Amino acid sequence: MSSSMSDPAAADAHSAATPRVLIADPSALVMERLSATIHDVALVIGRATNAQDAITIIRNGNPHVAVFDVAIDHGIDLLRHIKARQPPLIAVVLTHSAEETTR
């Protein structure tokens, strides 16, 4: 362990620098996998399966980033809320389908 991490002030500064992330997806499995993927570099402050719950988490948790499936219930409304927010919030918009398509 480095000496800077044993210093409480340094630990608090490190925590403050860690990005806070909201994950919203209708699939608990997808949310779990996204959380596991980013856990070393970010703090997942909340998970939601719909836009209304995501907006509540944004208001209460003040995340830096929202990663969400635009296909969730009212996903476009969630994107509009994020774009109108001050200070700015980064939106990472994903979507997925279980159906395989060919072109």
All heavy atoms as an XYZ file, in Angstrom:
762
protein
N       0.856     -1.171      0.000
C       0.000      0.000      0.000
C       0.896      1.225      0.000
O       1.828      1.320      0.777
C      -0.910     -0.006      1.221
C      -1.809      1.222      1.281
S      -2.883      1.221      2.734
C      -4.182      0.170      2.134
N       0.616      2.186     -0.844
C       1.416      3.404     -0.887
C       1.088      4.287      0.309
O       0.013      4.205      0.886
C       1.172      4.160     -2.192
O      -0.113      4.717     -2.178
N       2.050      5.158      0.647
C       1.829      6.021      1.805
C       0.713      7.013      1.558
O       0.019      7.400      2.479
C       3.128      6.752      2.157
O       3.535      7.559      1.074
N       0.493      7.412      0.291
C      -0.577      8.378      0.023
C      -1.951      7.783      0.294
O      -2.883      8.491      0.628
C      -0.494      8.895     -1.420
O      -0.762      7.843     -2.325
N      -2.093      6.472      0.170
C      -3.389      5.850      0.413
C      -3.626      5.635      1.901
O      -4.744      5.438      2.315
C      -3.496      4.522     -0.345
C      -3.524      4.712     -1.861
S      -4.728      5.932     -2.422
C      -6.216      4.975     -2.315
N      -2.553      5.655      2.730
C      -2.773      5.528      4.165
C      -3.154      6.863      4.789
O      -3.629      6.920      5.911
C      -1.529      4.947      4.852
O      -0.431      5.813      4.667
N      -2.943      7.952      4.056
C      -3.319      9.293      4.498
C      -4.810      9.488      4.226
O      -5.246      9.396      3.080
C      -2.475     10.319      3.734
C      -2.844     11.758      4.072
O      -3.600     11.966      5.034
O      -2.355     12.648      3.365
N      -5.649      9.741      5.251
C      -7.093      9.901      5.037
C      -7.432     11.002      4.033
O      -8.345     10.841      3.225
C      -7.643     10.234      6.423
C      -6.631      9.726      7.378
C      -5.311      9.825      6.677
N      -6.709     12.101      4.035
C      -6.990     13.187      3.082
C      -6.722     12.735      1.664
O      -7.484     13.038      0.734
C      -6.161     14.423      3.419
N      -5.648     11.964      1.472
C      -5.335     11.458      0.133
C      -6.392     10.450     -0.309
O      -6.788     10.421     -1.474
C      -3.950     10.825      0.112
N      -6.854      9.618      0.611
C      -7.894      8.645      0.277
C      -9.184      9.361     -0.121
O      -9.857      8.963     -1.072
C      -8.144      7.705      1.454
N      -9.548     10.443      0.605
C     -10.741     11.214      0.254
C     -10.594     11.862     -1.111
O     -11.536     11.889     -1.895
C     -11.029     12.290      1.306
C     -11.557     11.698      2.606
O     -11.984     10.523      2.594
O     -11.538     12.418      3.617
N      -9.411     12.386     -1.417
C      -9.175     12.998     -2.722
C      -9.287     11.952     -3.819
O      -9.847     12.208     -4.882
C      -7.802     13.673     -2.756
N      -8.755     10.745     -3.557
C      -8.862      9.661     -4.533
C     -10.332      9.310     -4.764
O     -10.758      9.143     -5.896
C      -8.085      8.440     -4.044
C      -8.226      7.254     -4.934
N      -7.633      7.184     -6.176
C      -8.909      6.106     -4.784
C      -7.946      6.037     -6.735
N      -8.717      5.357     -5.904
N     -11.122      9.225     -3.693
C     -12.546      8.905     -3.819
C     -13.280      9.980     -4.605
O     -14.152      9.683     -5.409
C     -13.192      8.748     -2.441
O     -12.617      7.684     -1.762
N     -12.936     11.235     -4.371
C     -13.586     12.336     -5.072
C     -13.282     12.297     -6.561
O     -14.067     12.764     -7.375
C     -13.152     13.667     -4.480
N     -12.119     11.732     -6.930
C     -11.726     11.673     -8.336
C     -12.351     10.480     -9.061
O     -12.291     10.408    -10.277
C     -10.211     11.611     -8.441
N     -12.927      9.549     -8.336
C     -13.519      8.366     -8.950
C     -14.848      8.723     -9.605
O     -15.744      9.250     -8.943
C     -13.753      7.269     -7.891
O     -12.505      6.974     -7.269
C     -14.318      6.009     -8.509
N     -14.988      8.440    -10.903
C     -16.259      8.757    -11.577
C     -17.424      7.976    -10.971
O     -17.305      6.791    -10.681
C     -16.019      8.327    -13.026
C     -14.551      8.174    -13.168
C     -14.013      7.862    -11.805
N     -18.541      8.666    -10.777
C     -19.774      8.047    -10.298
C     -20.646      7.743    -11.508
O     -20.886      8.614    -12.351
C     -20.497      8.977     -9.326
C     -19.727      9.199     -8.031
C     -20.465     10.085     -7.053
N     -20.966     11.324     -7.618
C     -20.259     12.457     -7.730
N     -19.008     12.498     -7.329
N     -20.800     13.535     -8.246
N     -21.134      6.509    -11.586
C     -21.840      6.036    -12.779
C     -23.205      5.475    -12.410
O     -23.348      4.739    -11.438
C     -21.010      4.946    -13.499
C     -21.738      4.412    -14.726
C     -19.639      5.486    -13.895
N     -24.185      5.827    -13.227
C     -25.527      5.231    -13.183
C     -25.611      4.245    -14.340
O     -25.187      4.561    -15.456
C     -26.591      6.311    -13.367
C     -27.965      5.833    -13.850
C     -28.676      5.043    -12.766
C     -28.794      6.976    -14.319
N     -26.162      3.077    -14.084
C     -26.409      2.100    -15.143
C     -27.908      1.839    -15.196
O     -28.533      1.549    -14.177
C     -25.648      0.781    -14.895
C     -24.138      1.043    -14.896
C     -26.024     -0.262    -15.939
C     -23.304     -0.165    -14.540
N     -28.483      1.962    -16.401
C     -29.919      1.707    -16.570
C     -30.132      0.770    -17.751
O     -29.699      1.058    -18.869
C     -30.672      3.012    -16.781
N     -30.781     -0.333    -17.484
C     -31.049     -1.338    -18.509
C     -32.189     -2.212    -17.989
O     -32.264     -2.455    -16.780
C     -29.793     -2.183    -18.760
C     -29.887     -2.998    -20.033
O     -30.604     -4.023    -20.048
O     -29.253     -2.599    -21.022
N     -33.047     -2.690    -18.879
C     -34.123     -3.554    -18.406
C     -33.632     -4.932    -17.947
O     -34.341     -5.640    -17.247
C     -35.061     -3.667    -19.613
C     -34.233     -3.310    -20.792
C     -33.162     -2.384    -20.306
N     -32.404     -5.273    -18.299
C     -31.866     -6.587    -17.957
C     -30.930     -6.509    -16.752
O     -29.909     -5.815    -16.785
C     -31.087     -7.160    -19.155
O     -30.309     -8.268    -18.765
N     -31.262     -7.245    -15.700
C     -30.398     -7.299    -14.522
C     -29.041     -7.898    -14.880
O     -28.006     -7.467    -14.364
C     -31.069     -8.123    -13.422
N     -29.019     -8.859    -15.795
C     -27.767     -9.487    -16.214
C     -26.852     -8.472    -16.903
O     -25.661     -8.411    -16.617
C     -28.049    -10.663    -17.148
C     -26.817    -11.390    -17.684
C     -25.999    -11.987    -16.539
C     -27.239    -12.468    -18.672
N     -27.404     -7.650    -17.784
C     -26.611     -6.625    -18.462
C     -26.074     -5.631    -17.444
O     -24.887     -5.258    -17.484
C     -27.435     -5.916    -19.562
C     -26.713     -4.693    -20.085
C     -27.746     -6.883    -20.696
N     -26.916     -5.191    -16.500
C     -26.453     -4.248    -15.479
C     -25.326     -4.855    -14.649
O     -24.341     -4.176    -14.336
C     -27.611     -3.796    -14.592
C     -28.541     -2.821    -15.292
S     -29.693     -2.000    -14.173
C     -30.817     -3.338    -13.778
N     -25.455     -6.123    -14.301
C     -24.419     -6.792    -13.515
C     -23.111     -6.867    -14.298
O     -22.041     -6.597    -13.757
C     -24.884     -8.193    -13.109
C     -23.910     -8.915    -12.205
C     -23.662     -8.194    -10.893
O     -24.584     -7.610    -10.323
O     -22.505     -8.215    -10.431
N     -23.189     -7.200    -15.574
C     -21.968     -7.308    -16.387
C     -21.316     -5.944    -16.602
O     -20.093     -5.831    -16.561
C     -22.279     -7.983    -17.716
C     -22.541     -9.465    -17.533
C     -22.723    -10.180    -18.832
N     -22.918    -11.601    -18.590
C     -23.287    -12.456    -19.507
N     -23.488    -12.040    -20.752
N     -23.444    -13.718    -19.212
N     -22.113     -4.917    -16.831
C     -21.554     -3.573    -16.973
C     -20.889     -3.139    -15.665
O     -19.791     -2.580    -15.667
C     -22.628     -2.569    -17.376
C     -23.082     -2.599    -18.830
C     -24.325     -1.723    -19.023
C     -21.964     -2.143    -19.750
N     -21.536     -3.397    -14.549
C     -20.963     -3.050    -13.249
C     -19.626     -3.760    -13.039
O     -18.655     -3.144    -12.591
C     -21.915     -3.433    -12.116
O     -23.088     -2.673    -12.174
N     -19.573     -5.037    -13.359
C     -18.341     -5.803    -13.191
C     -17.235     -5.280    -14.109
O     -16.064     -5.243    -13.713
C     -18.597     -7.282    -13.473
N     -17.610     -4.839    -15.295
C     -16.629     -4.332    -16.256
C     -15.984     -3.039    -15.792
O     -14.791     -2.828    -15.973
C     -17.292     -4.128    -17.630
O     -17.808     -5.392    -18.092
C     -16.316     -3.581    -18.649
N     -16.754     -2.158    -15.171
C     -16.227     -0.837    -14.816
C     -15.832     -0.683    -13.358
O     -15.328      0.359    -12.967
C     -17.216      0.282    -15.201
C     -18.495      0.205    -14.363
C     -17.513      0.258    -16.684
C     -19.405      1.391    -14.539
N     -16.018     -1.715    -12.541
C     -15.819     -1.548    -11.089
C     -14.420     -1.105    -10.691
O     -14.253     -0.479     -9.636
C     -16.241     -2.805    -10.327
C     -15.196     -3.862    -10.244
N     -14.991     -4.768    -11.255
C     -14.294     -4.136     -9.274
C     -14.002     -5.573    -10.905
N     -13.561     -5.212     -9.717
N     -13.400     -1.386    -11.483
C     -12.039     -0.968    -11.128
C     -11.777      0.505    -11.408
O     -10.818      1.072    -10.880
C     -10.998     -1.799    -11.881
C     -10.889     -3.211    -11.330
O     -11.281     -3.446    -10.164
O     -10.405     -4.085    -12.077
N     -12.603      1.123    -12.234
C     -12.334      2.511    -12.637
C     -13.444      3.487    -12.270
O     -13.292      4.694    -12.451
C     -12.054      2.607    -14.162
C     -10.788      1.849    -14.510
C     -13.237      2.115    -14.965
N     -14.563      2.976    -11.784
C     -15.696      3.846    -11.472
C     -16.517      3.248    -10.342
O     -16.448      2.059    -10.069
C     -16.573      4.039    -12.708
N     -17.307      4.118     -9.721
C     -18.211      3.705     -8.660
C     -19.632      3.713     -9.210
O     -20.134      4.768     -9.626
C     -18.109      4.675     -7.478
C     -19.105      4.475     -6.339
C     -18.878      3.120     -5.667
C     -18.996      5.607     -5.345
N     -20.264      2.560     -9.243
C     -21.653      2.477     -9.694
C     -22.519      2.931     -8.529
O     -22.583      2.279     -7.485
C     -22.024      1.055    -10.148
C     -23.504      0.976    -10.519
C     -21.157      0.631    -11.333
N     -23.180      4.100     -8.700
C     -23.972      4.659     -7.601
C     -25.423      4.227     -7.650
O     -26.169      4.448     -6.716
C     -23.910      6.195     -7.576
C     -24.480      6.789     -8.858
C     -22.489      6.656     -7.303
C     -24.882      8.231     -8.708
N     -25.841      3.623     -8.777
C     -27.219      3.170     -8.860
C     -27.484      2.408    -10.138
O     -26.758      2.536    -11.120
N     -28.533      1.622    -10.067
C     -29.007      0.855    -11.221
C     -30.501      1.072    -11.334
O     -31.194      1.173    -10.323
C     -28.733     -0.632    -11.032
C     -27.287     -0.984    -10.890
C     -27.155     -2.478    -10.707
N     -25.803     -2.842    -10.348
C     -25.410     -4.075    -10.120
N     -26.288     -5.060    -10.187
N     -24.167     -4.326     -9.797
N     -30.966      1.145    -12.581
C     -32.401      1.359    -12.807
C     -32.853      0.533    -13.997
O     -32.084      0.295    -14.927
C     -32.671      2.839    -13.069
N     -34.122      0.139    -13.959
C     -34.689     -0.607    -15.095
C     -35.617      0.249    -15.933
O     -36.164     -0.233    -16.918
C     -35.452     -1.854    -14.599
O     -36.481     -1.437    -13.701
C     -34.512     -2.841    -13.925
N     -35.806      1.520    -15.534
C     -36.643      2.422    -16.316
C     -36.144      3.854    -16.160
O     -35.349      4.150    -15.267
C     -38.127      2.298    -15.919
C     -38.349      2.670    -14.472
O     -38.136      3.819    -14.066
N     -38.788      1.700    -13.678
N     -36.623      4.738    -17.033
C     -36.132      6.119    -17.052
C     -36.485      6.880    -15.777
O     -35.672      7.657    -15.280
C     -36.684      6.842    -18.279
N     -37.675      6.681    -15.249
C     -38.078      7.429    -14.052
C     -37.164      7.122    -12.867
O     -36.742      8.026    -12.156
C     -39.542      7.142    -13.693
C     -40.059      8.058    -12.607
C     -39.945      9.542    -12.961
O     -40.273      9.951    -14.065
N     -39.455     10.349    -12.039
N     -36.865      5.848    -12.673
C     -35.946      5.487    -11.588
C     -34.553      6.049    -11.853
O     -33.869      6.497    -10.928
C     -35.884      3.972    -11.415
C     -37.161      3.402    -10.816
O     -38.001      4.187    -10.310
O     -37.329      2.169    -10.860
N     -34.128      6.034    -13.110
C     -32.817      6.583    -13.464
C     -32.753      8.081    -13.163
O     -31.760      8.576    -12.629
C     -32.514      6.320    -14.937
N     -33.805      8.807    -13.490
C     -33.848     10.251    -13.223
C     -33.785     10.518    -11.718
O     -33.097     11.435    -11.265
C     -35.085     10.891    -13.879
C     -34.895     10.907    -15.409
C     -35.327     12.301    -13.345
C     -36.143     11.269    -16.193
N     -34.456      9.706    -10.931
C     -34.395      9.849     -9.473
C     -32.970      9.638     -8.979
O     -32.471     10.401     -8.138
C     -35.357      8.859     -8.796
O     -36.691      9.149     -9.228
C     -35.273      8.945     -7.285
N     -32.297      8.634     -9.502
C     -30.911      8.377     -9.106
C     -30.017      9.540     -9.526
O     -29.137      9.960     -8.775
C     -30.416      7.044     -9.699
C     -31.173      5.878     -9.052
C     -28.902      6.886     -9.507
C     -30.998      4.548     -9.756
N     -30.249     10.092    -10.707
C     -29.463     11.245    -11.172
C     -29.649     12.418    -10.221
O     -28.682     13.072     -9.827
C     -29.846     11.624    -12.616
C     -29.340     10.553    -13.593
C     -29.298     12.999    -12.987
C     -29.895     10.685    -14.996
N     -30.888     12.689     -9.842
C     -31.161     13.818     -8.940
C     -30.527     13.625     -7.567
O     -30.006     14.562     -6.964
C     -32.662     14.015     -8.799
C     -33.290     14.602    -10.028
C     -34.773     14.835     -9.827
N     -35.352     15.390    -11.038
C     -36.550     15.086    -11.491
N     -37.325     14.242    -10.811
N     -36.999     15.622    -12.598
N     -30.571     12.410     -7.048
C     -30.087     12.145     -5.692
C     -28.600     11.808     -5.616
O     -27.951     12.102     -4.619
C     -30.889     11.008     -5.051
C     -32.340     11.375     -4.861
O     -32.682     12.539     -4.705
N     -33.202     10.378     -4.887
N     -28.076     11.179     -6.663
C     -26.708     10.678     -6.606
C     -25.675     11.503     -7.344
O     -24.489     11.291     -7.183
N     -26.135     12.433     -8.189
C     -25.242     13.306     -8.931
C     -24.107     12.551     -9.633
O     -22.932     12.822     -9.403
C     -24.679     14.386     -7.997
C     -24.109     15.542     -8.770
O     -24.524     15.819     -9.889
N     -23.147     16.226     -8.184
N     -24.455     11.606    -10.522
C     -23.404     10.861    -11.219
C     -22.677     11.734    -12.248
O     -23.187     12.771    -12.668
C     -24.181      9.743    -11.915
C     -25.526     10.343    -12.158
C     -25.789     11.215    -10.954
N     -21.493     11.289    -12.622
C     -20.747     11.935    -13.702
C     -21.163     11.372    -15.061
O     -21.115     12.063    -16.075
C     -19.241     11.690    -13.536
C     -18.691     12.247    -12.278
N     -18.247     11.445    -11.250
C     -18.517     13.524    -11.875
C     -17.798     12.212    -10.268
N     -17.963     13.470    -10.604
N     -21.538     10.077    -15.064
C     -21.826      9.351    -16.302
C     -23.093      8.525    -16.119
O     -23.300      7.925    -15.062
C     -20.655      8.405    -16.669
C     -20.943      7.630    -17.946
C     -19.346      9.175    -16.787
N     -23.913      8.487    -17.173
C     -25.065      7.585    -17.210
C     -24.872      6.649    -18.401
O     -24.723      7.101    -19.533
C     -26.370      8.353    -17.362
N     -24.844      5.355    -18.128
C     -24.742      4.331    -19.170
C     -26.102      3.666    -19.204
O     -26.552      3.110    -18.202
C     -23.645      3.299    -18.838
C     -23.570      2.226    -19.917
C     -22.293      3.984    -18.642
N     -26.774      3.752    -20.369
C     -28.122      3.190    -20.393
C     -28.524      2.697    -21.774
O     -27.995      3.127    -22.787
C     -29.145      4.206    -19.879
C     -29.341      5.414    -20.751
C     -30.402      5.483    -21.642
C     -28.466      6.483    -20.684
C     -30.584      6.601    -22.437
C     -28.639      7.601    -21.461
C     -29.705      7.662    -22.347
N     -29.477      1.781    -21.758
C     -30.079      1.245    -22.970
C     -31.196      2.201    -23.373
O     -32.149      2.397    -22.621
C     -30.637     -0.147    -22.708
C     -31.191     -0.830    -23.945
O     -31.450     -0.148    -24.954
O     -31.371     -2.056    -23.892
N     -31.068      2.802    -24.535
C     -32.070      3.766    -24.990
C     -33.435      3.107    -25.167
O     -34.458      3.797    -25.186
C     -31.590      4.486    -26.274
C     -31.661      3.563    -27.475
C     -32.355      5.768    -26.507
N     -33.463      1.795    -25.236
C     -34.727      1.076    -25.412
C     -35.476      0.851    -24.098
O     -36.571      0.284    -24.117
C     -34.480     -0.263    -26.106
N     -34.918      1.320    -22.962
C     -35.679      1.193    -21.717
C     -36.937      2.053    -21.812
O     -37.025      2.947    -22.642
C     -34.863      1.580    -20.460
C     -34.498      3.063    -20.459
C     -33.661      0.703    -20.280
C     -33.888      3.544    -19.153
N     -37.864      1.787    -20.940
C     -39.107      2.551    -20.878
C     -38.782      4.042    -20.776
O     -38.105      4.458    -19.834
C     -39.909      2.075    -19.665
C     -41.261      2.735    -19.567
O     -41.887      2.978    -20.609
O     -41.675      3.004    -18.426
N     -39.197      4.842    -21.749
C     -38.964      6.290    -21.803
C     -37.477      6.649    -21.890
O     -37.038      7.653    -21.336
C     -39.623      6.998    -20.613
C     -41.097      6.807    -20.560
N     -41.953      7.427    -21.436
C     -41.862      6.045    -19.743
C     -43.191      7.066    -21.166
N     -43.161      6.215    -20.141
N     -36.711      5.836    -22.624
C     -35.284      6.061    -22.778
C     -34.944      7.388    -23.439
O     -33.979      8.057    -23.059
N     -35.743      7.818    -24.409
C     -35.507      9.102    -25.071
C     -35.751     10.246    -24.084
O     -35.012     11.238    -24.079
C     -36.383      9.254    -26.329
C     -36.007      8.184    -27.373
C     -36.262     10.651    -26.921
C     -34.565      8.256    -27.858
N     -36.750     10.118    -23.235
C     -36.984     11.142    -22.196
C     -35.787     11.223    -21.240
O     -35.409     12.315    -20.814
C     -38.261     10.842    -21.405
C     -39.512     11.001    -22.243
O     -39.478     11.754    -23.237
O     -40.525     10.367    -21.902
N     -35.207     10.083    -20.926
C     -34.027     10.070    -20.068
C     -32.879     10.810    -20.757
O     -32.207     11.634    -20.138
C     -33.616      8.634    -19.742
C     -32.324      8.460    -18.951
C     -32.368      9.218    -17.626
C     -32.047      6.976    -18.732
N     -32.674     10.573    -22.031
C     -31.621     11.266    -22.764
C     -31.869     12.770    -22.769
O     -30.942     13.567    -22.556
C     -31.510     10.731    -24.188
C     -30.414     11.348    -25.050
C     -29.044     11.170    -24.409
C     -30.442     10.736    -26.441
N     -33.114     13.185    -22.975
C     -33.442     14.620    -22.933
C     -33.143     15.223    -21.562
O     -32.618     16.330    -21.453
C     -34.905     14.836    -23.289
C     -35.201     14.651    -24.754
C     -36.660     14.977    -25.063
N     -36.928     14.697    -26.445
C     -37.847     13.842    -26.883
N     -38.618     13.196    -26.018
N     -38.018     13.637    -28.164
N     -33.479     14.502    -20.519
C     -33.203     14.975    -19.155
C     -31.695     15.151    -18.954
O     -31.247     16.153    -18.391
C     -33.766     13.992    -18.123
C     -33.441     14.345    -16.716
N     -34.163     15.270    -16.001
C     -32.453     13.911    -15.895
C     -33.631     15.389    -14.796
N     -32.597     14.577    -14.710
N     -30.930     14.193    -19.408
C     -29.476     14.245    -19.258
C     -28.893     15.421    -20.030
O     -28.046     16.153    -19.526
C     -28.838     12.914    -19.711
C     -29.166     11.821    -18.696
C     -27.335     13.059    -19.907
C     -28.820     10.421    -19.152
N     -29.368     15.633    -21.257
C     -28.836     16.725    -22.081
C     -29.167     18.094    -21.496
O     -28.412     19.049    -21.674
C     -29.367     16.615    -23.505
C     -28.765     15.440    -24.274
C     -29.283     15.382    -25.680
C     -28.726     16.569    -26.421
N     -28.782     16.490    -27.852
N     -30.279     18.207    -20.789
C     -30.699     19.494    -20.217
C     -30.060     19.758    -18.856
O     -30.155     20.868    -18.337
C     -32.218     19.521    -20.076
N     -29.414     18.792    -18.296
C     -28.882     18.893    -16.934
C     -27.663     19.808    -16.866
O     -26.819     19.811    -17.727
C     -28.496     17.500    -16.452
C     -28.054     17.468    -15.033
C     -27.931     16.028    -14.584
N     -27.263     15.929    -13.311
C     -27.794     16.223    -12.150
N     -29.028     16.635    -12.092
N     -27.114     16.099    -11.030
N     -27.609     20.563    -15.796
C     -26.438     21.384    -15.493
C     -26.009     21.064    -14.072
O     -26.845     21.113    -13.181
C     -26.771     22.875    -15.624
C     -27.034     23.305    -17.047
C     -25.825     23.106    -17.957
O     -24.687     23.281    -17.546
N     -26.081     22.707    -19.181
N     -24.792     20.732    -13.778
C     -23.686     20.622    -14.728
C     -23.871     19.426    -15.655
O     -24.652     18.521    -15.366
C     -22.465     20.430    -13.832
C     -23.004     19.800    -12.584
C     -24.396     20.365    -12.431
N     -23.139     19.436    -16.759
C     -23.316     18.379    -17.770
C     -23.056     16.981    -17.212
O     -22.233     16.795    -16.320
C     -22.273     18.725    -18.829
C     -21.912     20.139    -18.599
C     -22.129     20.409    -17.138
N     -23.770     16.062    -17.754
C     -23.654     14.649    -17.406
C     -23.352     13.913    -18.702
O     -24.008     14.147    -19.716
C     -24.970     14.174    -16.801
C     -25.191     12.694    -16.535
C     -24.199     12.187    -15.497
C     -26.609     12.474    -16.029
N     -22.366     13.051    -18.698
C     -22.011     12.293    -19.894
C     -22.997     11.150    -20.052
O     -23.252     10.402    -19.102
C     -20.576     11.747    -19.795
C     -19.583     12.907    -19.713
C     -20.255     10.823    -20.965
C     -18.183     12.499    -19.349
N     -23.544     11.010    -21.246
C     -24.467      9.915    -21.549
C     -23.784      8.932    -22.488
O     -23.270      9.319    -23.535
C     -25.738     10.446    -22.201
N     -23.763      7.669    -22.082
C     -23.280      6.595    -22.936
C     -24.509      5.761    -23.252
O     -25.069      5.093    -22.377
C     -22.202      5.741    -22.239
C     -21.743      4.601    -23.147
C     -21.024      6.616    -21.820
N     -24.960      5.861    -24.494
C     -26.214      5.230    -24.900
C     -25.909      3.918    -25.619
O     -25.166      3.899    -26.596
C     -27.032      6.162    -25.812
C     -28.344      5.513    -26.210
C     -27.264      7.498    -25.130
N     -26.489      2.856    -25.110
C     -26.305      1.526    -25.670
C     -27.660      0.945    -26.035
O     -28.695      1.380    -25.532
C     -25.663      0.598    -24.636
C     -24.396      1.068    -23.933
C     -24.049      0.108    -22.804
C     -23.264      1.172    -24.918
N     -27.640     -0.048    -26.863
C     -28.831     -0.857    -27.072
C     -28.376     -2.240    -27.503
O     -27.252     -2.411    -27.975
C     -29.810     -0.219    -28.076
O     -31.069     -0.889    -27.976
C     -29.298     -0.283    -29.499
N     -29.214     -3.191    -27.291
C     -28.876     -4.561    -27.656
C     -30.144     -5.308    -27.993
O     -31.254     -4.880    -27.650
C     -28.107     -5.254    -26.529
C     -28.862     -5.288    -25.233
N     -29.703     -6.303    -24.904
C     -28.908     -4.405    -24.194
C     -30.236     -6.067    -23.714
N     -29.763     -4.915    -23.265
N     -29.959     -6.410    -28.670
C     -31.087     -7.247    -29.039
C     -30.663     -8.696    -28.960
O     -29.537     -9.043    -29.324
C     -31.555     -6.906    -30.463
O     -32.558     -7.809    -30.868
N     -31.570     -9.527    -28.537
C     -31.288    -10.959    -28.487
C     -31.433    -11.588    -29.862
O     -30.970    -12.688    -30.096
C     -32.228    -11.636    -27.496
N     -32.056    -10.857    -30.770
C     -32.271    -11.376    -32.116
C     -31.042    -11.142    -32.965
O     -30.425    -10.088    -32.949
C     -33.454    -10.687    -32.772
C     -34.761    -10.955    -32.077
C     -35.910    -10.226    -32.749
O     -35.784     -9.869    -33.939
O     -36.912     -9.996    -32.069
N     -30.681    -12.161    -33.737
C     -29.553    -12.035    -34.659
C     -30.108    -11.582    -36.003
O     -31.105    -12.104    -36.487
C     -28.833    -13.370    -34.810
C     -27.605    -13.273    -35.658
C     -26.842    -14.578    -35.713
O     -26.884    -15.325    -34.726
O     -26.254    -14.852    -36.757
N     -29.493    -10.567    -36.579
C     -29.937    -10.081    -37.877
C     -28.795    -10.178    -38.865
O     -27.611    -10.122    -38.522
C     -30.397     -8.619    -37.809
O     -29.300     -7.823    -37.360
C     -31.569     -8.449    -36.872
N     -29.151    -10.340    -40.121
C     -28.155    -10.359    -41.186
C     -28.549     -9.349    -42.237
O     -29.720     -9.066    -42.449
C     -28.048    -11.754    -41.844
O     -29.331    -12.123    -42.352
C     -27.580    -12.792    -40.845
N     -27.556     -8.795    -42.881
C     -27.815     -7.802    -43.931
C     -27.153     -8.231    -45.198
O     -26.152     -8.764    -45.265
C     -27.278     -6.437    -43.519
C     -28.060     -5.885    -42.383
C     -27.540     -4.537    -42.018
N     -28.218     -4.137    -40.804
C     -28.625     -2.938    -40.560
N     -28.425     -1.975    -41.402
N     -29.222     -2.639    -39.452
